[in-house]
Amino acid sequence: MTSPSLPADNAPAGDAFYTPPVLLPAGRPGDPVYQRPLDNPTAVVAGGSNWLVLYQSQDVQGNPIATSGIIVLPATAPPAGGYPVISWAHGTVGVADLCAPSRDQPDSLAHPMNAYPQTLLSTFLENGYAVAMTDYEGLGTTDRTHPYLLGQSEAYAVLDIVRAAQRLFGSQISDQVAIVGHSQVGQAALFAGHYASSWAPELNLAGVAAFAPANHNLPLLQAGAALASTNSGFAFTPLFLCGAIGADPAIDPAQVLSPGTFGSYWPQVQQRCRAGLSLGDSWGGIAGTAQFADGYLTSPNDDQQRFNTQVAAMNPAVTITAPVRVTQAADDERVYANPAPYPGTDTLIIELTAANPAAGAITSQR
């Protein structure tokens, strides 16, 4: 039997991999830019052949960009028609480049989040699925800021890495795709399911599995802004702001945030992973009422209003043509099932069901 062909190693060594060419080669979303065998043992998924890839995608303004990620092929030979693909969307690690899963290191504060899905991903490989794992736009690569929870951006990254796998490994990869994710990735998976039919119609989307998808963030953000106490959850505020600016670059963070917060803590979003932002010397040590410029809750300025509009749009109550499974732990302390009086995942499931009236399209488990 002939061994499956492998792509050539054409990538620069070390971290130079994550600096995209100033001018990307002419091509389409999903076209590989660089690839090499993954040489970061911390990021390797056991049970398969791991490849580090830089592939073309697009931002929400329509500009071509390069996005990093990992593609893993099972150790077993591909079946007729190629390996079906799980496109895995990772959870919240932050927006700093070194927090990206493909750049993970044991001493990183993002390491626990990056490590937790490894057993699940290895199980996918054992069952004959190829795994495609995007870092997302701007997370890993050094040329832009990751637009956290910006659904369209996440969707493009999740879908285009499947295209990259097909173009790198040819007939070893089938067009059968499932999208799976948890927390940020649950939200990203739902948006990828929404955009799949228009952005990547050649892919055969079998279904979407969203575990504790981030949802209804604006009411919780505003509730936090009314608290006089500190909370580690305020680390998400600068992440939301990065996502909002990704969609609406005219938003001025100096007008959204209080002067002290903007001057002392806003720069940390580019330097620390989410867990580091939660510490007492960072956003976790700020009183909720001190986060935003005056008037945020009562008479928000134009930049704050546009910020709120973008955070509200991060809720993944979208139309999806493929079957969807939403799973939520009732006692989850980060993504809430039903944190009365605020909407949570239970409400999202109602919204998804209304948006997708086909019988059996949405299932859920708590």
Secondary structure, DSSP 4 states (H G I P E B T S, - for coil): -PPPP-----PPSGGGGGS--SSPPS--TT-EEEEEE---TTTPPTTEEEEEEEEEEE-TTS-EEEEEEEEEEESSPPPTT-EEEEEEE-----SSGGGSGGG--TTSTTHHHHHTTHHHHHHHHHTT-EEEEE--TTSSSSSS---TT-HHHHHHHHHHHHHHHHHHHGGGEEEEEEEEEETHHHHHHHHHHHHHHHH-TTSEEEEEEEES----HHHHHHHHHT-SSB-GGGGHHHHHHHHHHHH-TT--HHHHB-HHHHHHTGGGGGTS-HHHHTSTTTGGGSBGGGSB-TTTTTS--HHHHHHHHHHHTTS-----SS-EEEE--TT-SSS-S--TTS--HHHHHHHHHHH--STTSEEEE-
